[in-house]
Amino acid sequence: MALLGSPGLALWALAVACPGGGRDGVAPTDPTDTGTPCSDSLSDWQTVGQRVLHTWCTPCHSTKIAVELRQGAPVGVNFDTYELVFPWAERIRQRASIRVDMPPSGGVSKADRAALAEWVECGAVGTIVPPILDACDTPSVVSGNVAGEDLSCAEDVGVTVEGSLVLERDADVSCVCAVSGDVRTEGASSVDLTRLVTIGGALSVQGAAIERFEAGALLSAGTVEVSGVAALHTLNLADLRTATEVVIADAPALPEVRLEELAEVTRSVRLEHIGQADPVSLPRLATIGGDYILRDIPRTTVLIATHTTTSIGGSLIIEGLDNLAHVDDFSELLSIGDDLVVRNTGVASMHGFHRLVTVGGSVIVEGNGGLGSAHGLADLVSVGGDFVIQNNALFFEFESLVFLTDVGGDFVIKNHPVLVEVPTFKGLTSIGGDFEFTGNLQMADAVALELAGRANVGGTIIISGNAPP
């Protein structure tokens, strides 16, 4: 299974990766008709075609990828081998170097695009090589639950477990291709499941003994739980695409969290108490049915490529990320079903969430000691719960929010000794709970009175401890 060369780019292809774009491929043009000087070209399938296409395309355009995991790549358009690529070569050139619209999110270097174009223009030179059969193409079947030490793995053997796989001690399980039930570590210290592609049930990596877990080809699983793993220093789930739930928690030695192909999680994603992790990278995570929690990851400085997230069904909580410098992304996020919380972080600016329209619960920004300015939430219209900005000691500038019309609960701007600018909240018409504007030492009460006067306040208006008249 090909691994991506850079975050967020498990791509449909350089060529025909858009639904409806498929047609009968046309062979490359005759190099004598292109005017391209090919006499000195060393481009061939091995040096260029395979290298580029297998980096950017086969994570979706492959015979080994199930239909539901192809991310829209047309069935039957596969780039595993030279003979599969050749009929599409000219189409590849058009999309990669003429229209330059594949992959949709970019990322391919100009040098790679030029090299691919040269290869095609010079005849798409290559040699048809008989395919090497993978042992997982014709695996043997083991019925029922099985312990890892009871498997007999050999280099040319593939195994499907029709039950659960339990790893109570270190064992050779490198032949396992699929497990219909659960996979559980219950005492093993090092696990190598590099052929494993699917888990029908849950993946549970737990226990004080586990130090290394490798399942880099795994595409799908139910609940993925990696927790209580004090000694874990290596976690490879590089190709995981879909899961019911993902929990990585209480992993103090884990140096990074990279789930760079994960696109959809039915329930929640929870990353908590990971003391050494930097970076945290989930560049393709688009849809989260439940909560998205990032808590107590003190060393991480950046959340990589959060611009892919479009919806979060539950809460988004960013808390206890002491070295996180900015929350400037989540640029495609449209809705949060419950709360948006940014609490006790190191962020200096909060300029993201530009397309977020609705928050079903509360918006809470508090205890961020270095937060100086916020210019985000430009399109926010509705907050179902409380709207609370409080206890951010260096907060001096707060803009945007011109479209916010209603807050279902309390509206609180509180305890900012250097705050000198707040939004006008021109569209705000309804506050279901209290209005509180207190402890903002540079802001006059008149500003607060004007804000309160714009809306129908259902509770109590509290204005005190601000700048003296």
Phi and psi in degrees as a GROMACS rama.xvg file:
@    title "Ramachandran Plot"
@    xaxis  label "Phi"
@    yaxis  label "Psi"
@TYPE xy
-70.0696  139.421  ALA-2
-100.533  150.695  LEU-3
-76.0407  149.646  LEU-4
-85.6937  -18.7484  GLY-5
-154.778  154.06  SER-6
-57.0295  137.496  PRO-7
84.2653  3.58791  GLY-8
-121.259  60.1015  LEU-9
-93.5427  96.9657  ALA-10
-109.469  158.582  LEU-11
-61.5904  -43.5425  TRP-12
161.875  166.036  ALA-13
-74.9495  -9.1984  LEU-14
-123.489  -84.9869  ALA-15
-106.506  33.1825  VAL-16
-84.7691  14.6248  ALA-17
-107.138  135.79  CYS-18
-54.7061  136.726  PRO-19
87.2616  -8.60343  GLY-20
-85.2305  -10.7051  GLY-21
-71.8714  141.515  GLY-22
-155.782  173.434  ARG-23
-58.4034  127.628  ASP-24
-68.1056  154.659  GLY-25
-115.724  142.399  VAL-26
-68.5203  159.591  ALA-27
-58.8137  153.331  PRO-28
-68.4433  154.821  THR-29
-64.9765  124.75  ASP-30
-61.2326  -22.7573  PRO-31
-72.2115  -16.2462  THR-32
-94.3273  -7.58631  ASP-33
-94.297  -17.1736  THR-34
77.7377  7.43873  GLY-35
-85.1657  129.16  THR-36
-74.668  100.513  PRO-37
-102.71  -2.81161  CYS-38
-62.9448  -29.6069  SER-39
-100.942  3.95814  ASP-40
-73.956  134.834  SER-41
-105.609  9.13298  LEU-42
-70.0567  131.657  SER-43
-148.917  -177.296  ASP-44
-58.8523  -44.727  TRP-45
-69.4649  -39.9265  GLN-46
-83.512  -28.9722  THR-47
-125.877  -62.3678  VAL-48
-55.421  -53.8856  GLY-49
-64.0257  -42.7591  GLN-50
-59.7261  -49.3504  ARG-51
-72.6924  -47.4273  VAL-52
-67.9839  -37.1064  LEU-53
-73.8702  -20.7149  HIS-54
-77.7056  -43.663  THR-55
-105.936  -16.8614  TRP-56
-115.767  -46.4781  CYS-57
-67.461  -13.4954  THR-58
-59.1821  -19.1876  PRO-59
-122.148  -36.4719  CYS-60
-93.7792  73.0765  HIS-61
-145.297  144.955  SER-62
-64.7456  -17.0393  THR-63
-90.7548  -5.96951  LYS-64
-95.4524  126.105  ILE-65
-64.2876  153.569  ALA-66
-53.8535  -43.8087  VAL-67
-72.7461  -8.83544  GLU-68
-110.323  8.69922  LEU-69
-85.2579  -0.72213  ARG-70
54.9568  36.0977  GLN-71
92.03  -5.24088  GLY-72
-64.6766  129.646  ALA-73
-59.972  136.323  PRO-74
-63.3217  134.527  VAL-75
95.5614  -10.9263  GLY-76
-103.15  95.7716  VAL-77
-128.362  146.516  ASN-78
-123.642  33.0038  PHE-79
-67.326  -39.4517  ASP-80
-129.86  164.404  THR-81
-58.83  -43.9446  TYR-82
-67.3704  -26.5886  GLU-83
-77.0729  -31.8657  LEU-84
-78.5025  -37.9941  VAL-85
-52.2169  -45.6068  PHE-86
-62.9266  -20.5612  PRO-87
-102.057  5.23842  TRP-88
-61.0074  -45.9058  ALA-89
-66.4995  -38.426  GLU-90
-62.4328  -39.4794  ARG-91
-60.1317  -46.2168  ILE-92
-59.9294  -42.9854  ARG-93
-60.3354  -46.6033  GLN-94
-76.6053  -29.3303  ARG-95
-86.3461  -37.8593  ALA-96
-122.612  -12.3895  SER-97
-99.831  -62.8156  ILE-98
-78.2462  -28.0823  ARG-99
50.6144  46.7555  VAL-100
-115.932  9.16412  ASP-101
-132.287  135.691  MET-102
-69.4107  153.715  PRO-103
-59.2797  -33.6096  PRO-104
-94.2203  8.9946  SER-105
72.5936  -160.552  GLY-106
108.002  -23.0731  GLY-107
-77.5307  132.402  VAL-108
-68.8291  154.838  SER-109
-60.0061  -35.6321  LYS-110
-63.8092  -42.2079  ALA-111
-68.8223  -39.4908  ASP-112
-63.0519  -42.7171  ARG-113
-66.0908  -41.1588  ALA-114
-63.8528  -39.9617  ALA-115
-65.968  -41.6767  LEU-116
-62.5394  -43.3886  ALA-117
-61.5872  -42.5257  GLU-118
-58.3495  -45.708  TRP-119
-67.343  -47.595  VAL-120
-62.3537  -25.6142  GLU-121
-97.6497  23.1536  CYS-122
103.241  2.35709  GLY-123
48.8656  55.3449  ALA-124
-65.3905  137.488  VAL-125
-176.63  172.007  GLY-126
-124.06  130.678  THR-127
-73.2223  121.078  ILE-128
-112.179  131.04  VAL-129
-55.433  135.574  PRO-130
-64.1286  144.327  PRO-131
-90.8543  120.626  ILE-132
-71.7149  133.322  LEU-133
-90.7403  140.53  ASP-134
-61.0875  -24.8975  ALA-135
-78.3722  -6.95957  CYS-136
-70.235  -30.3121  ASP-137
-135.665  67.5  THR-138
-76.2008  155.898  PRO-139
-82.904  159.083  SER-140
-113.455  130.583  VAL-141
-112.653  119.84  VAL-142
-89.3441  145.494  SER-143
81.2057  178.392  GLY-144
-71.26  145.642  ASN-145
-142.626  144.32  VAL-146
-88.0652  145.997  ALA-147
-56.5293  -40.2816  GLY-148
-69.0766  -12.948  GLU-149
-87.9892  -7.66572  ASP-150
-82.2654  147.84  LEU-151
-114.093  93.81  SER-152
-91.027  136.164  CYS-153
-133.204  165.387  ALA-154
-59.5775  -34.5085  GLU-155
-103.719  21.2566  ASP-156
-116.93  134.686  VAL-157
-118.052  145.159  GLY-158
-132.497  133.471  VAL-159
-108.249  128.471  THR-160
-99.8757  115.641  VAL-161
-93.7384  72.0865  GLU-162
164.882  -151.828  GLY-163
-105.321  153.519  SER-164
-113.667  120.992  LEU-165
-114.063  128.006  VAL-166
-113.569  90.0534  LEU-167
-85.6355  -19.6383  GLU-168
-152.522  168.722  ARG-169
-63.1253  135.637  ASP-170
-158.779  160.17  ALA-171
-80.139  107.873  ASP-172
-122.572  21.851  VAL-173
-68.4563  -12.0774  SER-174
-87.2249  -6.76637  CYS-175
-74.7179  122.838  VAL-176
-98.6686  -36.3935  CYS-177
-153.778  149.077  ALA-178
-132.792  124.241  VAL-179
-79.7176  -22.6976  SER-180
-103.985  -137.548  GLY-181
-92.4424  159.239  ASP-182
-120.127  123.616  VAL-183
-132.258  132.014  ARG-184
-94.5354  123.054  THR-185
-134.278  52.9933  GLU-186
132.743  -16.5135  GLY-187
-69.1969  147.6  ALA-188
-102.386  -27.7709  SER-189
-139.576  125.796  SER-190
-126.579  127.127  VAL-191
-120.924  101.486  ASP-192
-118.235  51.5624  LEU-193
-69.8813  -15.2416  THR-194
-96.2136  -10.549  ARG-195
-66.9232  125.762  LEU-196
-109.651  -38.6794  VAL-197
-135.779  145.005  THR-198
-125.078  118.584  ILE-199
-71.558  -30.4347  GLY-200
-105.612  -137.276  GLY-201
-96.5456  152.475  ALA-202
-107.841  119.7  LEU-203
-123.178  109.223  SER-204
-109.816  104.286  VAL-205
-144.137  163.213  GLN-206
110.648  151.285  GLY-207
-69.6213  -21.5222  ALA-208
-81.2563  -27.927  ALA-209
-69.4934  126.164  ILE-210
-114.799  -28.0395  GLU-211
-145.252  130.118  ARG-212
-135.479  118.562  PHE-213
-120.468  117.646  GLU-214
-146.041  58.8944  ALA-215
-68.3486  -16.9757  GLY-216
-96.9317  -1.9933  ALA-217
-63.9459  125.721  LEU-218
-99.6029  -38.7382  LEU-219
-146.938  149.482  SER-220
-157.161  169.519  ALA-221
-79.2589  -122.164  GLY-222
-71.9288  130.545  THR-223
-109.991  112.768  VAL-224
-124.621  117.827  GLU-225
-119.388  102.757  VAL-226
-150.789  153.299  SER-227
62.78  40.5244  GLY-228
-118.459  74.5191  VAL-229
-62.524  -28.5837  ALA-230
-99.3909  -3.1503  ALA-231
-67.2312  121.801  LEU-232
-120.679  -10.0468  HIS-233
-135.238  122.014  THR-234
-133.989  113.79  LEU-235
-117.442  103.073  ASN-236
-127.239  47.8945  LEU-237
-62.6846  -28.9218  ALA-238
-108.842  10.0904  ASP-239
-62.2548  123.737  LEU-240
-103.813  -46.5588  ARG-241
-134.02  148.627  THR-242
-155.159  156.811  ALA-243
-72.5134  -42.3174  THR-244
-155.235  149.041  GLU-245
-130.536  123.179  VAL-246
-130.113  121.477  VAL-247
-125.125  112.6  ILE-248
-148.423  150.443  ALA-249
54.4399  54.2642  ASP-250
-125.527  75.3525  ALA-251
-67.2394  -20.6502  PRO-252
-101.103  -4.40923  ALA-253
-70.2229  120.622  LEU-254
-80.7298  -15.893  PRO-255
-160.41  158.814  GLU-256
-124.603  108.621  VAL-257
-124.075  108.737  ARG-258
-122.315  71.3247  LEU-259
-84.3626  -4.9485  GLU-260
-112.67  -4.11345  GLU-261
-66.7625  120.194  LEU-262
-114.572  -31.0141  ALA-263
-145.063  131.929  GLU-264
-128.933  122.575  VAL-265
-65.6989  -41.9885  THR-266
-108.942  -122.542  ARG-267
-102.907  157.895  SER-268
-117.594  123.738  VAL-269
-133.482  113.887  ARG-270
-117.219  111.849  LEU-271
-141.636  142.935  GLU-272
56.8682  56.7113  HIS-273
-120.263  89.0211  ILE-274
-66.5646  -28.1274  GLY-275
-107.914  -3.19671  GLN-276
-71.014  123.777  ALA-277
-161.166  110.977  ASP-278
-97.0582  177.149  PRO-279
-110.353  116.579  VAL-280
-129.522  110.597  SER-281
-131.355  67.4315  LEU-282
-71.7127  -16.6288  PRO-283
-112.842  7.17369  ARG-284
-70.3104  107.722  LEU-285
-102.21  -44.0834  ALA-286
-125.159  127.491  THR-287
-127.96  117.851  ILE-288
-72.7367  -29.8672  GLY-289
-115.36  -134.224  GLY-290
-82.1596  154.028  ASP-291
-124.771  103.507  TYR-292
-117.64  124.612  ILE-293
-122.264  104.805  LEU-294
-138.12  134.319  ARG-295
55.0475  59.9162  ASP-296
-124.275  76.2576  ILE-297
-68.9141  -21.9302  PRO-298
-92.3549  -16.4162  ARG-299
-69.6981  136.044  THR-300
-104.117  -17.3659  THR-301
-151.632  141.899  VAL-302
-97.6531  113.37  LEU-303
-79.5551  124.559  ILE-304
59.4266  45.6529  ALA-305
-73.1963  0.0983974  THR-306
-69.5903  -9.95343  HIS-307
-82.7748  -18.8731  THR-308
-72.5773  124.026  THR-309
-108.099  -29.7505  THR-310
-150.253  142.861  SER-311
-128.753  117.428  ILE-312
-72.3348  -29.917  GLY-313
-107.371  -129.41  GLY-314
-100.427  151.071  SER-315
-109.246  114.905  LEU-316
-123.535  119.251  ILE-317
-116.633  107.877  ILE-318
-146.202  133.978  GLU-319
72.1685  31.6668  GLY-320
-102.5  84.2361  LEU-321
-62.5164  -31.892  ASP-322
-104.235  5.36222  ASN-323
-68.6515  121.511  LEU-324
-85.1984  -33.8446  ALA-325
-145.421  150.121  HIS-326
-118.835  82.1146  VAL-327
-117.278  15.0103  ASP-328
-124.621  -133.305  ASP-329
52.71  43.0109  PHE-330
-75.0696  -16.8582  SER-331
-106.838  0.887908  GLU-332
-71.6291  123.054  LEU-333
-101.512  -32.4405  LEU-334
-149.745  146.408  SER-335
-125.331  123.047  ILE-336
-70.1234  -30.6255  GLY-337
-124.977  -122.232  ASP-338
-90.462  153.253  ASP-339
-115.95  116.79  LEU-340
-128.986  126.075  VAL-341
-123.395  107.42  VAL-342
-138.56  134.763  ARG-343
53.2951  52.7994  ASN-344
-117.291  176.958  THR-345
-97.3128  12.6792  GLY-346
-63.466  137.044  VAL-347
-96.4973  -23.174  ALA-348
-143.346  151.324  SER-349
-133.315  89.8305  MET-350
-118.674  14.7567  HIS-351
-95.7308  -159.155  GLY-352
59.8871  41.5323  PHE-353
-72.6059  -21.4391  HIS-354
-109.786  2.893  ARG-355
-66.846  124.785  LEU-356
-106.068  -42.3484  VAL-357
-130.695  140.96  THR-358
-123.958  115.501  VAL-359
-69.1566  -30.1197  GLY-360
-104.533  -130.73  GLY-361
-102.813  155.79  SER-362
-108.665  118.754  VAL-363
-131.28  119.271  ILE-364
-124.257  107.008  VAL-365
-151.238  150.106  GLU-366
68.5813  22.3576  GLY-367
-93.7402  96.2489  ASN-368
-64.148  -24.1881  GLY-369
-103.744  1.58949  GLY-370
-67.6072  119.78  LEU-371
-105.783  -34.0843  GLY-372
-147.1  155.641  SER-373
-140.199  124.166  ALA-374
-127.348  11.4589  HIS-375
-89.0318  -164.167  GLY-376
58.129  37.2814  LEU-377
-64.2407  -31.0547  ALA-378
-105.936  7.93698  ASP-379
-64.3258  128  LEU-380
-110.792  -41.2637  VAL-381
-137.275  135.858  SER-382
-123.559  118.608  VAL-383
-73.6793  -30.089  GLY-384
-108.502  -134.116  GLY-385
-84.5313  154.835  ASP-386
-119.497  107.13  PHE-387
-129.462  119.928  VAL-388
-122.956  109.482  ILE-389
-153.28  152.723  GLN-390
59.586  39.3009  ASN-391
-107.71  98.5909  ASN-392
-61.8586  -31.2855  ALA-393
-105.064  11.6095  LEU-394
-70.8049  118.678  PHE-395
-122.972  -16.4563  PHE-396
-143.01  127.846  GLU-397
-137.756  112.574  PHE-398
-122.647  -173.616  GLU-399
75.0191  -155.229  SER-400
61.8341  32.6344  LEU-401
-74.4037  -17.0802  VAL-402
-101.329  -3.07894  PHE-403
-64.2841  122.429  LEU-404
-109.562  -35.5559  THR-405
-144.473  141.877  ASP-406
-122.423  122.091  VAL-407
-73.5099  -29.3586  GLY-408
-112.121  -136.141  GLY-409
-79.5172  152.964  ASP-410
-118.458  114.937  PHE-411
-133.359  125.194  VAL-412
-126.85  114.429  ILE-413
-147.781  138.439  LYS-414
61.5723  62.957  ASN-415
-129.791  99.6445  HIS-416
-68.2388  -20.2534  PRO-417
-119.027  10.6393  VAL-418
-66.6826  125.502  LEU-419
-121.937  -7.44512  VAL-420
-146.479  130.585  GLU-421
-128.703  158.815  VAL-422
-62.1917  159.615  PRO-423
-80.5305  -16.9074  THR-424
47.6881  49.9411  PHE-425
-60.2388  -29.6856  LYS-426
-93.845  -3.4759  GLY-427
-70.1355  120.052  LEU-428
-121.066  -18.1  THR-429
-143.224  128.488  SER-430
-126.753  116.994  ILE-431
-73.5768  -30.0546  GLY-432
-110.504  -139.488  GLY-433
-81.5228  156.944  ASP-434
-111.516  118.705  PHE-435
-128.687  125.055  GLU-436
-134.466  95.3361  PHE-437
-139.183  150.848  THR-438
68.1315  22.7129  GLY-439
-101.275  91.4003  ASN-440
-70.0014  -16.3998  LEU-441
-102.036  1.11536  GLN-442
-109.237  134.794  MET-443
-79.2581  151.147  ALA-444
-58.1436  -29.9152  ASP-445
-60.6757  -34.7724  ALA-446
-64.3003  -44.6222  VAL-447
-65.1819  -41.0699  ALA-448
-62.4641  -36.9945  LEU-449
-66.7059  -41.3633  GLU-450
-62.8509  -47.3331  LEU-451
-62.3858  -32.2192  ALA-452
-71.9947  -15.2354  GLY-453
-77.3229  -21.3872  ARG-454
-122.833  157.608  ALA-455
-82.3142  106.179  ASN-456
-93.5212  120.627  VAL-457
-79.0406  -23.692  GLY-458
-109.348  -140.959  GLY-459
-96.2029  142.731  THR-460
-96.4795  120.685  ILE-461
-121.832  113.655  ILE-462
-132.729  114.327  ILE-463
-165.423  161.212  SER-464
67.6028  22.5803  GLY-465
-95.5106  -164.171  ASN-466
-61.2491  139.552  ALA-467
-67.3024  154.142  PRO-468
